[in-house]
Amino acid sequence: MGLLKFEFKKFLKEMKYLWLIFVVFLITTGIYSVYNYQIRFIQKIGYEELNLLEIKREWEYRQSELVKLQDQNLLTEDQEKQLYYIRDVGRYLYFISGHTQYGDWGKIIGYQKFFLDNLQLYSQYGGEFEPLEGIEREIAIAKNQWMLDHDLTFESEKLPISQHLFLKDLASFLLGKIGIVLILFFYGVSYMEEKERNTLKTLKTQPISNTKLIISKYLIYIVSTMIFILVVFSAGLLIPYLYNGKTLNFMYPQVLKGDETFAIITTSEYLIRHFIFFLCSASIAYGLTLLISKCSQRTLSLYILSGIVITIGYNLTFFIKHPINPFYYFRYSEILNAVPQKNDFLYLLFALIWTAFFLILAGNLPEQQINISFLDKVAKFIQQKLDVKKPFSKGEINLNRSNFFNLYNFEWRKIIREGQWKIILTAILIIVVSGHYFLTYLTEQRKEAYFHELNWRITSSEEREKEYNYEIQRLQRQIEDLIANSSPEKDPYYYNRIRSFEASIERIQGQIQREREMVQHVISALEGYERGDWDTFYQYQLLYIEENATNYNYFGKFNSLGNFTILSSIYEKNWLRDRNIRPVFSGEYVPNIHIPKTPRLTNLGWGGLTVTIEQFVAENTKMDNSGLFYLRIFYTHYLYLIPLLILLYFVGPGMAKERDKKNNFNLLVTQPIKEETLFISKFINSVVIILGTNLIVVILILVTGTFLNRFGDWQYPIIYYYPFRTVLSPGYQGFNFGQGMDFMTLGRYTINGTLLLSVMTVFFMGLANLISIFFKRTMSVFSTTTILAVVAFWLAEQKPLDRKFYSPITYFNIPKIINGEIGALLNEPKINLLTGIIVLIAFTMIFLIAGYLYIYIKNNRIGVSWSRLFRRSEKNDFGCQRY
């Protein structure tokens, strides 16, 4: 018990759990932010999740086949019943589609019940419906009944926004292989660390058996795993709550599917099973790691050996799907999503058996039984490189430099010696590379979605052509019936009717010809893209924009996207064609700030859907994983705040950092150094660090995008807005579509963004250094600076029309400054990049001068306190005047 208490105190002292909590909440916030951003696609995702497009096509096909038989009087009695029920299926399918499309998901389950009931009756009379056959229909019926019984609303499981579904989604990510790696990284090497620090030898001088030591390490690991599960559980509930309020319902059904069977359990039961299986796999992983620790000499050797053993076991024993296989536990997602069985308790039992076996073996094996010299040499070499510090300038001293330069040099070397900057750069490198992989996923997703849309246009056009041909056949039959059953003598409108039918046939044939031409253009665009013929691709997009320029109607009302959107999209395509620039997906239109806000709907959504303006903008927002476009997204999605906040915490506190826990300020004041000189040197040092880091981040983004994909197109057009006052000026040379605009190149956009970011970071360094004069804690300076900036930015966003060109807050929103959006909305030509740079630098100098003067006055005691001037003066014992 004493040993366990000792290990637990070490666990608390190391405070690794705080970093673990930070990492979990950071990942959780990032994932949920992406989901919350994608909520604008919720209607489209709902359509996909309910499989409505495929179901609609199947329903149209089945009904049209039965209607054809009805027109020919060939329906059997069963087919008449099929037609009756398939029409009811279509009616309820229409209601489901409408409520899905308009976001009224509370009524979907009720209509889905009637839809499934009528589909079941349709099938009883021999009807076929491929999208919902066999076990799929049984699952749909059972899940629908469950949700009706528990009064639940349909939710998207592909875009989990509610607390319970997001927690399940988060658990599948963090309480999986990623979670095991995280736990092993933080706590799995504790025994190995004891060996490297030689504290294990101290422990062995005590009357403690090796087995007890191993078991105590294992128990602390289990405690940390439980804490990790609790943190994931808390983060999965808290982050959605902060975004969207309380949406928790653990009764939401989870379908577990087998080959021929399925089961439905509550979300709470699913999560409990998940936590148990994760604990089992983590237990086996740590038992195995402890065993390998006995055979390793370095932490690096342990990582490599553990990775090799687990990878080989994981891949070679995949066919042994039984609890007796310890490596099968690392595939526990397969177990988790399978139908629960009576023998599931064997997984927990064998997990305990295997863990006990590994622990007993580790407790009785001697140290250094296996020695892989190569791994030990590599680990030792790396450790020496980390520990041995070479002197700056090869140990030479230069006495001819000024105190200011020496102080700046001292601050710079302090940053290097602390090693925090290297950690920051490493973290930023990991974020940049992982961010690019995520961007690649989104880019491919958008590309696939757009090509899916093009293929849908081909399919829907072919379907419309079939409908047109069927309509022509119907009109021709009506002409034949009219000729057979009537005559000019019987019907005075005989020839008029025939001419009307023939005109309708001619009009429909023209529509068929138009559909065929559009299909051919789509096919040419797809083929042109495959062979790199961008001109053909853009030619189709131009044709599509012109074709749909005035083709929007909503309940009889003319619904235009506005001339600005149409004309800017056309000019963009011409720009891209003229410069032969590779297409960036997705959509044909240019999202902009001048799209009319009323009406709120347009029928130009993908898949022929009527969508909101927000969703239309989301469908047409461009995304690419090239280097330049990655850098653009770094600005447009406010990702520049990540390195800014990190550096603001590490190098922004300035003077407060010297007064914090170590209180180095007392040592510095004993040197022949003025405090105001120290203040200036710290400011310059922080500026150099943060500007250098910004440059490194920009280069990393460009290099990562270039290496993993391509550099990008410097000439790619980015819309730039002009204030209307600029449009009216005599020298205006841009476009005027009711509002002013022009295109700036992507290269210029990224350069302007980098310039404004650099100046803005210098501004924040100046503000943080000024605040650091009045605080003694690093966290106080960071918190105060961040709170002031956030509150100021929030107030500016709440009253956007009150923003002034001379206010530094106006220029905090980098993407909206460099594309001219804020200046255009306020109709203020003075709000631009150059003004922003001047204003931010001016305020930075004000902060610097104010801080310098405050310290100078404080230390030199210029002036006498007013209260002392009005006191009665009197002489002391030495005859001196005293106040």
N, C-alpha and C positions, 0 to 999 in steps of 0.2 A: 504493500500500500504506500509506503514511504517513497519507493522508486517511482511509482505512478504519479504521486504528488509532485515529485521533483521534475519529471518529464512534463507534467502539465504546466508547471511554473515556467519552464523553458519555452513551452509552446506560447504562453501568454507574453513572455518577455520579447520573443523574436518579432511578434506582431505581424507575422506574414499573413495572418487572416485578414488584416486591414487591406493589404494589397489584393488579396483574393476577392474581398468584397468590392473593392474599387474596380477590378477587372470585370467581375460579373455585372455590376451595374452599368459599366461603360458599354459592354457588349449588348446588354439588354436594351439600353437606351438607343443604341445605334440600330438594332434590328427593328424595334418598334417605331422608330422615326421613319425608317424606310416603308414599313407597312402603313403608317399614318399618311405618308406622302402618296402612296399608291391607292389610297381610298378613293381618289377621283376616278379610278378605273373600276369601281365596285360593281357598277351595272354590268359591264362587260364580263367581269369575273363571275358574277352571279349567273349570267347566261351560260358561261362555260361549265360552271359547277353543276348546274341543273341540266346541262346537256340540251338546252332548249333548241339550239339551231338544228342539231341532228334530229331531235324529236319532231320539230316542225317539218323538216323535209320529209321524214318518214310519214307523218300524218298527211301532208299534202299529196304524197304519192299514193298512199292507200285510199284516200278519199277520191282522188281523181280517177283511179282505176274503177272504183265502184260506181262513180257517176257515169263513166263511159258505158259501163254495162247497163246502167239504168236507162240511159238515152236510147240504147238499142233494145230495151225490154228483155234483157237476158239475165236479170237478177233472179237467183234462187231465193227461197224463203229465208235461209240462214244468212245469205248476203244482204237481204233487206234489213235484217236485224243488225248486221255488221255496219251497214251504212247509217242506220239510226244512231247507234252508239258511237261510231267514229265521229259523227257530227257533234255529239255532246263532248267527246274528247277534245275536239278542236275548239269548242266554245270555252271550256275551262282552261285549255292551253292558252287561249287568247288572254284570259284574265291573269293567268300566272305570268305571262310575258309582260303584260302591261304593268303589273305591280313590281316585277323585277326591274323593269326599265326605269320606272319613276322612283325607285327606292322605297316603295311602300311594302316592305318585306313582312310586315306583321300579318298580312292576309294571305300570304303564299301557301302556308300549310293547310288552311281550310280549303282553298281551291284545289290544292294538290290531292286532297282526300277524294273529292268528287272526280277529279281527273283519273286517278288510279282505279276508283270503283267502276267507272264507265269503261276504262281500258280492260279491266278484268272481265266485264260482261261482253265486251267486243271479242275477247279471246275465247270465251266460252262457246261462241258460235263459229269458231274456226278461223278467226282473224289472226293475222300475224303482225307483229310489231317488234322489229329487230332490236332497236335501242334498249328496250325493256323486256327482256325475255328471261325465263328461268329464274336463277337465284338472284339476279339483279332486280327483278320485279319484286321478289319476296323481300329483299332487303329494303327496297323503297317503301313498300307497304308497311313493313314492321317499324321502320324508323319514323314514318309519317304518323302511325298510330301512337307510338311512344311520345312524340312531340305534342300530339293532341291531348293525350292523357295527362301530360305534365304542364300543359299550357305554355309551350315554348315557341319562340319565334325562329324562323329560318335565319341562319348565319353562315357567312362564308368561311369555310375551313381552309381555303387556299390563301385567304387574306385575313388571318385571325386578329381582330381588333378587340374583341371582348376579353375580359380578364381570364376566364376559364380556358378559352381556346388558345389564347396567346401563351398561357402558362404551359399548356400541353405542347405547343409548338416549340417554346423555349426549352422545355425539358428534353424534347427529342434532339436538340442541338447540344446543350450544355451538359445534360446528363446522359451523354453517349460517349463515343470515343474521345471527343474533345474534352469532356469533363474528366475522364480518367487521366488524360495527358496533363491537364492542369493540376490535378491533385498530386500526381506523381512528381510534377515539376516543383511544386511548393513544399511538399512534405514527404515525398517518396524517397528522397536522398538523405534523410536526416541521419541514418546510421552511417552512411558513407561520409557525411560531413564530420561526424564524430571521429572517424578514422583519420581523415585528412588533417584535422586540427589537433590530433593526438590527445583529445579529451577522453577517447575510449580507453586509453592506457590508464588514465587516472581512475576511471570508473572500475577498471578491472583490479585496482588495488583495494577496492572495497569488497566486503563479503556479499557480493551479488553474483548470482549465477548468470551465465550467458543466456540461458533460456528465458529467465525473468526479464532481462534487459530487452531481448527481442520482443517478448510479449508486451512489455510496456510501450515500446515503440509502435507496435501494431495497434494497441488500444488508442494511443494518441492519434494515430492515423485515422482510425474509425471515427473518433470524435471530430476530427477536422473534416472528414467526409460528410458526417451528419450536419456539421455547420454549413458546409458547401451546399448541401441539399436545401437546408433552411434558407440560405441566402438566395438561391435560385428561386425558391418558392416565393419569398418576399418580393424579390425584384419583378418576377412575373406577374404579381398582383398589383404592386405599387406603381410601376411605370404606366401601365394602361389606365390606372385610376387617375393619375396626375394629368393624363392627356384627355380622357373622355369620361371621367367619373366612374361610379360604381356600375359595373355590367356583369357581376359575378353570378353564375348559376351552375353549380356542380352537377345538376341533374341532366345537363345536355348529353345526348347519347353519343357513344363511341362504338362504331361497328368493327368487330373483329371477325375476319373472314378466313375460312378455310377453303379446301378444294370444293367440297359439296355442302358445307354447313357454314353457319354464321351465328354470331352472338352479339347482343347489344348490352353494353354496360354503361354505367354513369361515368362522367368525367372524373369524379372523385375516386371511383374504384380503379379506373385506368391509371391515374396518377399514383395511387398507392402501389399498384403492381410495378409501375415504372421505378419508383423509389426503391422498392425491395430488390428488383433485378439489378439496378445500378449499384446498390450496396454490395450485392453478391459479386458482381464483376470487379468492383473496386477492391474488395477484400482479397480476391484471388490475385489480382494484379500486384497488390502490395506485398502479399506473402511471397510471390515469385520474385519481386524486386529485392526483398530482404535476403532471400536465398542467394541471389546473384551478387548482392553487396558483399557477401562473405568471400566471393571469388574475385573481387575487383580491388584495385588499388587507388583509382581516381574516379571522380564523379563522371568525367567524360567517358571513361571505360564502362561505367555502370549504365550510362545512357545508351551507348552503342550496343553492349551485350543484351540489355533488356529489350531494346528495339529489335535486335536480330532474333532472339528467342521467341518473343511474342509474335513477330511477323511470320516466322517459319511455322510455328504452331498454329497460327490463325489460318494460314493458307493450306497447310498440309492435312488438317483434320476437319475440313469443312463438311465432309461427308458423314462424320460421326455426330449426328444431331441428337445427342443424348446428354443428360446431366453428368454422366461419368467423364465426359470430355471437358477438361478445365478451360480450353481455349474457345469452346462453343459459347461460353458466357460473354465473350466479347462480341458475339453476334446476337446479343439479347434483344435487339429490335425485332428480329424474326420471332422470338419467343413471345415478346410483348404483344405483337399484333396478331398472333395466332389465337384460335378459339381456346378459352381456358379449359384445362383438363383436370381430372381428379388427382393425377400424379404430379401436378405442378410443385407440390411441396418438396419433391425430390431435388429441385434446383437449389433450394435453400439448404437442404440437408447436405448435398454433395459439395456445395460451396464451403460450408463449414468444415467438411472432411478434408477437402483439398487445401484449404487455408491452414488447418491444423497440421497437415502433413508437411507443408512448406515451412511453417514456423518451427516445428520440432526438428526438421532437417537443418534449418539455419541455426538453431540453438545448439546443436551437437556437432556441427562441422567446424573444423579448425579454420583460423584465418589464413588467407593467402594460399588456399589450396590450388587455385588455378591462377597462373600468372601469364598474362598476354603482354609480353614486353613491348610490342609495337604500340599498343594502345596506351600503356603506361608512359612510354617515352613521349608520345604526342601530347598526352594530358599534362605531363610535367613541363614540357616546353611551353605550352600555352599558359600554364600557371606562372611560370617564371616571367614571361612577357608581361603578364598582368601585374605582378608584384614588384618587379625591379623598375625603379624610376631613374631615368638618366637625367643628369643636371642640364639646365638650360644653357645655351651658348657654350657648351663643353666646359662649364665651370668658370669661364672667364668673367672678369668684373670690369665694367667701364665706369670710371668716376667722373667723366666729363659731361654726363647727361644732366638735364635739369631735373629738379625734384618732381615736377609735374609728369615728365616722361617716365621717370622711375616709378612713380606711384601708379601710373596707368599700366606700366609693364608688370608691376607687382599684382595688380588686380587681374590682369589677363592670365598670368601664370597661376594665380589662385584658382581661377575657373578651370584651367587645364588640369591642375593637380587634383582638384576635387573629383574629377571624372564625370560630373553630372552632364556636361555638354555632350560627351560621347554617348552616354545613356540616352539622352534626348534625341540625338541624331539616329541612333540605332532604332529607337521606338518610332521615329518618324519614317525611317526606311521601311520598317515592317508595315506601318499604316499605309504608306504609299503603294507598296507592292500588293498588299492584300486588297487595298481599295481598287487597284487596277483590275485585279481578277474579278471583283464584284462588278466593276464597270463593264468588263468584257461580257459578263453574264447578262447584264441589262441590255447591252448593245445587241448581242445575239438574239435576245428575247424580242427586242423591238424590230430587228430585221426579219425574224421569223413571223412576227405578228403582221408586218406590212406585206410580206410575200403571201401570207395566209389570206390577207385582205384582197390582194390582187387575184389570187386563185378563186376566192369567193366571188369576185366580180365576174370572172369567167363562168363559173358554175351558175350563178344567179342569172347571168345573161342567157345562158343556154336554157335554163328553166323558163325564163320569160319567152324565149323563142318558141319553146314547146307550147306554152300557153297561147301565144299569138297564132301558131299554126292550128291549134285546137279551135280558137275563135274563128279563124278563116273557114275551117271546115263547117263550123256551126252556121256561119253566114251563108256559105255555099248551099247547105242543106235548106236553109230558109228560102233562098232564091229558087231552088228546085221545087220546093213545096208550093211556093207562090205561083210558079209557072204551071205546075201540075193541077193545082186546085183553084186557080183564078184566071182572069183574063181582063183585058182593058174594058170590055163591056160591063163586067160585073163590078170592077173596082176602078173608080175614076183616078185613084192615086197609084195605079198599077206600075206605070213606068217610073214614077217618082220613088216608089219603094225599091224597085230594082236598082235604080241609080244610087240611091242611098246606101244599099247593101254593097254595091260595087265600089263606091267611094270609101266605105269603111274598110273593105278588103284592101284597097290600094293604100290607104293610110297605114294599115297594119303591116302591109308588105314593106312600106318605107321604114317603119319602126324596126322590122326584122333586119333590113339591110343596115340600119344604123347600129343595131346591136352587134351584127357580125363585124362591122368595121371597128367598133370599140374593142371587141374580143381580139381582133387581129392586132390592134395597137397594144393591148395588154401583153399578148404573147410575144410581140416584137420587143416590148420593153424588158420582159423577163429574159428573153434570149440575148438581147443587147447587153444586159447587165452581166450575164454569164461570160460573155466574150470581151467585156470591158468597153463596150460601145455606149458611153454615157450620153451621147447626143440623142440616140433613139429613146433611151430611158427618160430623159428630160422632155423630149417631144411628147411622149404620152402624158406626162404629168401636166404639161401646159394644156394639152387637149382636154384633159379631165377638168382642170380649173375653169377653162372657158366653157365647157359643156355644162358645168354646174354653177356658173356665175349667177344665174337668176332662177335657179330651179329649186328654191326652197319654199315650201308652203307649210303653214302650221294652222290647221283648222281654218283654212281659207285666207289667212293673213300672210302678207308677203314678209318673208323672214330672210333678210340678207345679212351676210357677214360684214357688209360695208365695203365701199370702194377701196378703202385703205388696205384691207386684208387681201382682196382680190388682186389689186394692181401691184402691191408689194410682193405677193407670191409670184406673179407673172414675171416681174423684173428680177426677182431672185433666180428663177429658173433660167432666164436669159443670161444672167451673169454667170451662172454655173456652166451653161452650154458654151458660152464664148471662151471660157478659160479651161474647159475640159476638166472640171474638178470632180473627183470621185463622189458619188452620192453618200449622204449621211441620212440615216433613217431616224424618224419615220414620218409619214404623212406628206401631203402635197403643199400644205398651206404654211404661212409664216405666222406663228403666234405673236401677238403684239398687244399693246395697251389700248388700242383704239377699236377693238372688236366691240360692237354694240352690246350693251348689257341687257337690253330688252329687245325681243323676247328672250327668255332664258334658254330656249331649246332650239336645236337645229337638227334636221334630218340628214346631215352629212356625216354622222357617226359611222364607224366601221361596222360592217355586217348589215348595213341598211338601217341601223338603229337610229331612233331619235334620241339625242343625248343633250346634256347640259353644255353650256358654253365652256365651263371648266373642264369637262371631260373631253370636249373637242380640242381644247388647247393642249391637254395632256397627250392626246393621240398624235398631235402634230409637233410635239416638242422633240427636237433633234438630240441625238446622243451618239457618241462615237468614242472608241477606246484608243484613238491615236494620241500622240504626245501633246500636240497643240490643243486638241479638244479636251483632253484630260485636264490640262491647265485651265481651260475656260470653265470647266465644271468646278474646278477648285475655287473659282471666284463666284460663279452663279449660284452654287449651293452652299456658300458661306463656309466652306471647309477651311479657309484661311484662319478661322477663329481657333482651330485646334492648336497649331504651333504658336499662335499669338498668346493663348491662355497659358500654355506650358511654359513658354519663355518669360511671360509676365510673372509667373510664380517663382521661377528659378533665378532670373537676373534682374527683375524689376524692383524688388524691395530696396535696393540701394543701401542707404544708411541704416535702415532697420535691421538688415542682415547682420551688421556688425554688433548691434546691441542685443541680438536674440540670445538664445540659450548659451552659446559659447562666449558671448560678450567680448569680442576682439577689440571693441572700440576703446576699452581702457588701456590696451597695449598700444594702439595706434596713437593715442594722444600723448604718449610719452616720447614719441618721435618728433623730430623737427618738421612737422607737417601741419599745415593749416587745415582746419575742418572744411572750409569752403573749397579748398583745392581737392580734398578727398571727395567732396560732393560732385565736383565737376568731373573728376577722373572716373568716378563710378557711373555717371551718366554717359560719358563718352564710351566707356567700356561696354555698358549695356547696349548702347546703340550699335557699336561695331559687332557685338555678338549677335544681336537680333537681325541686323541687316545681312550679316554673313549667313546666318541660318536661313533667312528668307530666300537668299540666292541659292543656297544648297537645296532647299525644298523645291524651288522652281526647276532647277537642273535635274533633280531626282525624278520629278514628275515627267519632264520631257524625255529623259533617258529611259525611264521605265516604259513609257508609252511607245517610244521609238523601238526599243529592244524587243518588247513583247508584241508589237504590232507594226506601226509605222510612225514617221514623224508627224504627218498630217499636211494639210493644204494651207499654206500661208495666206492664199488669196480667198479662202472660204468667206462668204459674205455674212456679216453680222449686222443686224438692223441698228441704225443710230437715229435717235429722235431729235428733232430741232424744235425749239419753242416757236410759237406762232409769230412772235415779234421778230424772230430771225427770218422767218419765211417772208415777212412783209418788207424786209430790208432790201435795198437796191442790189447789193452784191451777192444775194443768195443764189446758190448754184445747185441745190439739191432738188429732190422731187417734192411736189406739192399735190397730195391726194386729199385735200381738205385739211390735212396736217402735214407738217414737214418731216421728211426722213431722207436718209441716204444709207448706203452700205459702207461699213468699214471692214477692213480685212481682219481675219482671225488673228494674224500675227500682230497687227497693231493693237487689237483688243487685249491680247495677253501682255504686251509691253506696257500699255497704259495701266492695266490692272496691277502689274508688278510695281510700277512707279508709285501708284496711289497706296498700295499696301505698305511699301517701304516707308513712305512719309507718315502713314497712319500709325505704324508700329513705333516710329520715333516719337510721335505725339504721345502715345501711351507710356513710353518709357520716361518721357519728361514729366508726365502727370504722376506716375508711380514714384519717381525719385523725389518729387516735391512733397508728396504725401508721406514718404518714408522719413522725412525730417521730424514729423510730429508723432510717429509711432515707434514702438520698440520691438514689435513682433512682425515677422515676415508674413504670417497669415493675415494679420490686421491690414497691412498695406495691400496685399493681393485682394482681400475681400472688399476693402473700401474702394479701390480703383475699379474693380469689376462691377460693384453695385452702382457706383456713380455713372459708369459708362452704360450699363443696362438701363437704368432709370432714365437717363438722358435720351437714349435711343428710343425707348418706349414712349416717352412723352412726345418726341418728334414724330413717331409713327401715328400716335393718336391724333395729332393736329398737323397733318402733313402740309396744309396750306400756310401754316405759320412759320415754316422754315425759311431762314434767311441765308443769303449767299455768304455772309461774313461769319456764320456760326460753324464751328468745327463739327458739330453733331450732324450737320447736313451731309457731311462727306464720309460718315461711318459706313454707309451702305455702298460698298465698292461697285458691285455689278450695275446698280441703278445710276451711278454717276458716270461710269465709263461708257455706257450706251446712251447717255443723255436723257434717261427717262424722267428723273426728278426735275431737271430743268424744263423739260417739255410740259410736265404736269403743272408746274408752277408758273409756266410762261416767263421764265427768268433766264435770259441768255448768260448771265454772269455765273450761274451755277454750272461749272464745267471742270474738267480735269486740272487745268492750269490754276484756276482760282482755288480749287481744293488744296493743291500743293502749297500755294502761298499762304493760305489761311492756317493750315495745320503747322507749317514751319514757324509762322509768326507766333502762334499760341505756344508752341514748344519753347521758343526763345523766351517768351514771357514767363513760363514755368521755371526755366533755368535761371533767369535773372532774379525772379522773386525768391527762389530757394537760396541763391548765392547771397543776396542782400540780407535775407533773414538771418542766415548763419553769421554773416560778417557783423551785423549790428549786435546780435546776441553775444558774440565772443569779444567784441571790442568795446561794448558798453557805451556806445555813442549816445549822448544825451543823458539827462538825469530824470529820474522818475518825477512826474508832476506832483505826486503826493509829498515827496521829500522837499520840494521847493517851497511848499506852504507851511512846513512845520516851523515851530519857534526855534530859533538858533540860540545856542548857549555855548559858553567856553568850558572846556574841560580843565583838568588839573594842570595841564601843560600849557595853558593859555591859548589853545587852538580853538578855532570856531567849530562848533558841532551843531548839527541839525537834529 
